[in-house]
Amino acid sequence: MLKYILCITLLLTLVTCGCRPSYTDVPQQAAIQKYTVCDTRGKEITFYEKPKRIASSFVYADEIILDLVDHQKIVGLSKWVHDPGLSMSCEQAADVKGTVENNLESVIALKPDLFFAADTTKKEYIDSLEDVGIKVYVFKYISRLEEIPKLVRNLGKAVGEPQKAELLLQKMEDKIKAVAAKTAALTPEERKSGLLFLRFGAIGGEGCIYNDIMTAAGIEDCYWQARPEQKKYDGTSRILSKEEVLKTDPEILIIGSWSQGGAYKDSTKQLEELYSDPVYTGITAVKKKQALIIPQSYVNCLSHHAAESIEKLHTAVYETANGV
């Protein structure tokens, strides 16, 4: 009888030990999932698994996140990502219903396990979110085409998808190179010059995304004719006065359309005013009524979709009939 009990006890011990997880395996599993990133503040943020409830308050970060993660993991994006005048991803974002408003309550209500904010966001706002346990990744606000790859890589690391980020950047590079090849094939006579007007006036010049995209699309930015000395942003307004516009002679007026939710006048009306203004009658584009109205997103994209902006602008200027 004693031998029988000992045998049963031994068998139970062996079965139990075989089913019980090894304590040495737990740290190994955690190590596979765990990763640490450092944001623009220099703050290290550690994740023990990829975030499952992501929110963002900046349209260009929204555009990147939409291509990095399953949309079921996105609980909220900025309202502007749904605006076709500003966003290159409005259709793609249609299945994301949560909206990040400009207040703490809207973010907290979404219960994100990762929130993206630009470094232009008030410190008190970020501190308040972190005080309630929300992980906040602060990224550098960018304004140049050349800064986009770093932003894509940083966001890719934060969501645990660095390989996907690299794929997005490779596609971006390939598209820009394809447009560059088309531009290189143009003769000097075929090259076009243009002046960009947004809702508040003529803008451009070296050192900003508008000039970067126009140049990459093969269009000479006539802004320099008015301000040849302005090579980079120096803190002063980039908007040209009427007198300065008269110093330029673009072949095409490019009107970037974005009403900001109806707050500004329609771009068609803006163009009519430019055509009818007697001050501008001597400008080639006005005399020939050579103008294009495009979504502002074609010249003001700061995500990997800038490559598509460049493609679309090039096509609009060189491969479709001009004149509005």
Secondary structure, DSSP 8 states (H G I E B T S, - for coil): -HHHHHHHHHHHHHHHHHHS--TTHHHHHHHHH-EEEE-TTS-EEEESS--SSEEESSHHHHHHHHHHS-GGGEEEEEGGGG-TTT-S-TTGGGG---EE-SSHHHHHHH--SEEEEETTS-HHHHHHHHHTT--EEEE----SGGGHHHHHHHHHHHTT-HHHHHHHHHHHHHHHHHHHHHHHTS-TTT-EEEEEEETTEEE--TTSHHHHHHHHTTEEETHHHH-TT--S--SS-----HHHHTT---SEEEEEE--TTTTS--HHHHHHHHHH-GGGTTSHHHHTT-EEEEEGGGT---STTHHHHHHHHHHHHHTS----
